[in-house]
Each structure stands twice: as C-alpha cells, then as structure tokens.
Amino acid sequence: MNRRNFIIGGVAAVGLAAVGGISFIHRPEFGRLPQGERLARIQDSPHYINGQFQNLVPVQVMREDSGENRFVATAKFLFGDKSALSPQEPMLSHKTDLKSLDISRDLVVWMGHSTFFLQLGGKRILIDPVFSSYASPVFFINKAFPGSNIYTAEDMPEIDVLAISHDHWDHLDYPTVMALKSKVKNIVCPLGVGEYFEQWSFNPQILHEEDWDTEIKLEKDFSINIVSSQHFSGRFITPNPTLWCGFAFITPGHKVYYSGDGGYGEHFKAIGRQFGGFDLMLGENGQYNMAWHDIHMLPEETAQAAEDVGARMLLPAHGGKFALARHPWQEPYQELTRYSQGKKYKLLTPEIGEAVYIDDSQAHNFSPWWEQMK
C-alpha cells in the first residue's frame, strides 16, 4: 500500500469504530467487489494472476529498502510537520465558462489534481473528476487546498465521455460522479471499475470497460485506448481487485495521452511507438516519495516519460489540490520546470480553470503561478 491507502486501511480504521464499524464500510461509496460475468471477464485477463491484477513487471507498492513501513508512514502523516504541504493562501485560478466554449476547438482545462475537462474532435471528455472537499471516505482526511475547488457538477455541460483511470478515492469520487449522473453519455474505464457504476445504478449500456491495449471506438473518427500504467488499486482492504490504466484519446486532428497514476517504466516507450507520439501528454507529477517510488513518478521521470511517448506538449497532473505525500506543495512544479529545460516538448502550466487550446499552445506562455503564492 502507499500512504493514501494507509489512510484508508489504517487511519480510517479508527474512524470505523467511531462511526459505526460494519455500517461504515457498507456505505455505497466503498463500492463492491466485481462479481458474476464481470468477474469472469477479469479472471480471463492475462494481467489477473493469483486473485488480483498485476503490473507488467513486478514492483513493490511500498519499497522494503525505503526505511519506511505502513506504520511509520501513517505516523508521519498524522503527526509530522505539515506546514509546507499545503499553500497558506487560496490557489490561484481562472474559471473558464465550460458551457460557452466552442465545441469545434480542441482544448483542455485542468481542474486541480488529476481532473481534466477535454474537448477533442467535437466531444466533451471529463477525466477523473473530483469536486469534493476531501479525497477520502471521511471528512477529516485529504482535504482539498483552499481555492482549488472552483468547479461543481452544475458547471459541466453534457459529457460525452466520463473517463476513470482507476478506483482510488482521488480519482473515483462518489459524490462527484453521482452529481454528474444525468449528464454522462458514456463511461470508459479499465476492467472491474464498471462494478462501482453498476452498483451506483448507472445504465450498464453506457459502460465501456476494457483491458489494457484495447481500443474503444465510440465513433468512426473518435477512439479511446485503454493503455497500461504501473500502479495498484483498491478502495479499502482487498488489494488490486480492479485494473488501473492510462488513456490515449485519438481523433484525426489530435492525439492526447493521459498517464493516469503510476511509476516510470518501459511501457511509456511502447505507448509512444504504438501511437506515433502525441500532441499533448497529461502526465502525473506529484505525490511522490521514495517509499512508493515504483508506483508514482518523480518529476525527472515525468519529464523522461513525456519524451518517451513523443509528446509535443506536457501538462502536469496529480498536484495542486491534495497533499498525499510529504514533499512541499510547490516542489513538483519547480522540479518539473527544471527538468523540462532543453526537452523537445513544451511544458504547459496553466492555473486551475484556465483553457489551453491544443492547436495554438505555442502561443501560451504561462507564468510560474506557484511562485506567486506562499
């Protein structure tokens, strides 16, 4: 487990006793394990071994040589110095009116952490939306930074595709997806994640749930590819019951790659070769620690991954909203900026809510907004 799951598997266990034990873990947001035909599909996957999903290469979620274990990491989270982990003032933002955007323009809007609104090929795509104030099942853990929650479900137009990369609380947020329910036309997710949506009474006919290296062709000129990542899954105790992934969004005009969560590996080069490069990479950058280095990239690895996949532009994800690791909150941006010097791609660092037009991004020269904040 990494520290995010320590919270759920360790600290939240204290909450179980206080809140009501069995009834607490049966709240709908915890979901249920895959069953029936879905479980049979999972068991047929070459990536499902010995009762759980596996990465392409064996990795440790918590590295034994890191000097930390579950209890040490939990103690640091609860009692360590948190003064540098979150900003002391509201996050800078520029709220774009999503409903007024020209649907013919390909663009992306970062909404904090790993939530993105993407317009591509005339489709509206929402990636890993979390509009809640907490990325956890309890109100006192993983609180969003002040000013980072500028969007709500009400601000969203009709969503052609809701793309969910995996089932962790900071990517699959029950209150958010329930609030979006009436607006979502299609859901794309990796194997097993559809179980949550069926339990939450979404129409099964809108689910597109596949294994790695699978193309989901929603229209003739619009496809979404489920691609591998190096991570793990689970919302409480059972390890890796569902798959995790990245996405390659492909249209005749542009190609966009979202890494999802995950550590650095050879899969980035393979993805680059498969798709012949990308106009834009939305790449994980933040919440890293040497203790869980295998399942979260360091900034220098994010820079290398962008080169590996052949990205023309890189927009960082997985920061700016939650403190899930012990690094200062600005550090991922500072370090990625440093490691991006001299690279073939252009680094894009918009504020939360600021529209980035993919076809004319070279005109964008974003300021280092994190340096303007305490």
N, C-alpha and C positions, 0 to 999 in steps of 0.2 A: 504493500500500500504506500501511496505518497501521503503528504501531510493533509491533503484535502480529504482523503478517506480516513486518516487517523481521526479527524474531527467527527466524521460520521460513525466510524467504528469504535472510537474511544470516548471522546468528549461528549458526543451526543448520547452515548450510553448512560451518562449521568442524567441527561435530560429524560431518558426513558423512565427511570424510576420516579422522577419528579412529576412528569406529565401524565404517566399512566401506563407505562410498560407496553403490554401487548397491544392495547388500543392505539398507541402512538405509532408503532411500526406498521399498523394496518391502515393508516391514513392513505388516501389514494395517491398522493404524490410519490410514495415509495414505489408504486407500481407492483407488478407481479412478474415472476419468472416466466420465460417462454414456455409454452405448452402446446400440446396437440400437433397439428400439421406444421406449425411454425417450428416447434422443437425438432420435428423430424427433418425439416429442411436444414436446420442448424447442424444436426448430427451428421448430415451428409457433406458438410463443408470440409474441405481439406485443412482448414485453419482451426477446426474444432477438435481438440485432442484431449483425452482423459477428462472429459466433462467440462471443459472450458475453452474459450478462444485463446489462441497463441499468436505471438508475433512471428514475422517471417524468420527472424533469428532469435535465439533465446536471450533474454535480457532480464535484469533484476529491477523490479519496481523500486525497491529500497536496496541500495548497494551495501553489501556487508562490510566493505572496506572504507565506508564513508565516516565512520566514527559516531554515527547516529543510529538509533533504532526507533521503533514506534513510540516508546515511552519518552525518550529524550526529545524527539521532535514535538510531541504533544506538550511536554513541559515548557519548551521554548515558546511554542505558540501561545500558551496560556499565561506564562509568567515572564517572558522575555521582554526586552525593551522594544516597544512598537512605535516609537516617536518618528522614525524615518520611513515607516512602511506605508503611510498614507499622507496625502497632502494636507497642509494646515488650512487651506482655503478652498473654495469651490473650484472644481475643474473648469477650465476654460472650454467654451463650446460655441457652436454656431448652428442653431437649429434650422435645418432646411425643411421647408414645407414639402413633404414627400408626395402629397396628392396633386400638387401643381406641377410636378416635373414632366417634361416632355418625354413620353414613353419611347420615342424613337431614338433618344440619346442613351448610349451605354455609359453607365456611371456606377459609382459605389459610394455609400455613406457609412462610415464607421460610427457605431453607436456605443462604443466602450466595450472593453474586454474582447470577446470573440463574436460579437453581434454585428452583422453587416446587412445593409439593405443594398441589393444589387439589381440594376436594370441591365438586361442583356438580351439582345435580339428581340426586343419588344415584350419581354417577360419581366415580371417583378419577382425577385427571389429574396427571401429572408433567411439568413443563416444564423443558427444557434441563438435565437433571441432570448435575452434575459432582461426583463424590465422590472423585476422585483428589487426590493431593497436589500435582500440577503441571498447569497448563493449557498443556501443550506436549508435543511428542513426545520431549523429552529431560528428564532428571530435574533439571537444574540451572537451568531457566528457568521463570519464572512460578509460584513456589512459593506454596501457599495460606498465608494468615495462620495463626499458631498458634491453635488452638481453634476454627477455622471449619469444620472437617470433623467434625461431630458425628454425621452420618448415614452409613450404608452401605446397600448394596442389601439386606442382610439385614433392615434396619429397615422396608423398604417392604412394605405389603400388596399384594394383587393390584392391578395398574394397568390401568384400563380404557382409558386413552389416554396414550401417550407422545408429547408434542408437542415437536418440534425445529424451532427457528426458522431456523437456518442452520448451515453446516458448520464454523465456526471452532472452534478447539480448546477455548475456554472455554464452548462451548455444546453441542458434539457430542463427548463424551468416550468413546473406545472402551472402556476398561476398565469404565466405569460401565454403558454400555448392554449390554455382554456379560454383566455380572453380573446385570443385570435381565431378561435374555432370557426366562427361563421364566415371568416374572410379567406380561409385557406382552401385552394382548389386541388393541390397535390402536396403530398408529403414524400420526401425522398430521404432514406435513412439506411444504415447498414443492418445486416441480419440481426434479428432479435429485438431491435428498438421499436418495431411496429407493435409489439405486445403492449407497451405503455399506451399507445394511442388507441388501440382497441379497447383496453380496459377503461380508458377515459372517454369512450363512446364516440370516437371519431369514425367516420364512414370507412370501412375496410377497403372500399373500392378506390379510394384516393391514395392508398398506401403503395409506394414503390420501394420495396425493401430487398436489398441485394447484397451479395458477397463482393469482396474485392475483385477488381478487374472486370467489372460488369458495366456495360453501357445501358443507360435508361433513356430511351429515345422518346421524349414526350411529344415531339413533332418532327417533321421531316428535317427541318433546319435548326433543331434545338435538342441537344442531348446533355445529360449529366452522367458522368462516370464516377462510380464508387472506386476509389483508389486506396492503397494501403497506407497505414501510418504505424508508428511504433509506440503503442500506448497500452491502456488497460481499461476496464470498465467495471461497473457495479455501483449501485446507489446505497448499499448498506453493507451486508456481511458477505454474501455469495460473490466469489471472485470471477470476473470475466464471463458473465452469463450472456452478454451481448457483444456484438462486434463494434469496433471503432474504425474511423476512416477519415480520409480527405476527399475532396470533390474536385473534379475537372469539369467546368462548365464550358461547353463548346457550341459556338454558332459560326456561320460563315464570316461574320465580321470580326469577332474577338474570341480569345480563349482566356479564361480566368481559372486560376488554381487556388484552392483553399486548403491549407495543410492540415487543418484540424489540430488536435493536440498530439504531441509525440516527440520522441528523441530523434537525433540525427542518425541517418543510416544510408545504405546504398540504394534504398528504394527511391530517393529523390532523383538520382541519375536515371533510374529506369523509367520514372514518370516523365522526365524531360525527353528521353529518347522516344517514348511511346507517342507523345503528343507534339513533338517537334517544337517545344518551347511554349511560352505563354506571354500574353500581353501584360498580365498582372498576376502577381502572387500575393495572397493574403496569408502571411506567414506568422506562425506562433513566435512570440518574443516576450517572455516574461514568466514569472512564477517558477523560476529555475532554482536549482540547488544541487550541489554535487552529490547529495544523498540520493536524489532521484534523477540523476543526470541521464540515465538511459531512456527516460520517458518524457523529458522536457528539454528542449534545446537551450544552449547558451547563446547569447547574441551573435558571437562569431560563427556559430553553427547555422543560425538563421541566415546570415549573410552568405555562407557557403551553399546552403540549400537553395537559395534564390538563384545562384549561379548554376547549380546542378540541374535545376528544372528548366533553365533557359529563360528566366523571367526578364522582361523588359523593364518592369517596374515592381517594386516591393512596398507593400503597405503592412506595417506590423499589427499583429493581433495579440490577444491574451494579456493585455496590460491596461492601465488607466482606469480601472474600476474596482478591482478587488485586490486585497493583499493576501495572497495564498502562499507566499514564500517570504523569506527573511531579507531579501535584498531591498534597498531603498527604492521607493516607487519610481523615481526618475531614471534609475540606473539602466533599465533595458533600452530606453530611448537614447541615452548618452552613449552607451556601448555600441548599439547597432549603428548609430551615426558614425562612430569612429571606424567600425569595421566595414562600413559601406564605402569609405573613401577609395576611389580608384577602381571600383567594381563596374561591371558592364551594365548593371541595372541602375535605374533612378529610384532613390528612396523617397517615398511619399509619407509625410507626417501631418495629416490634417488634424484639426481639432475634432472633438466629438461633434457629429452632426453636420460636418462640412462636406459638401458634394465634391467628388473627384471625377471629372469626365475622362474616361479611358482614352478617347480618341485624341484629346489635346492635352494630355497630362504634362507634356514637356513645358507647357506654359505655367504650370503650377510651381511656385517656389514657396513652400510652407516654412514659416518661422519655427524655431525651436521653442514652441509654446511652453514646454515643461520647464524651461529655464526662467520663465517669467513668473513662476509660482514657487511658493515655499513648501 
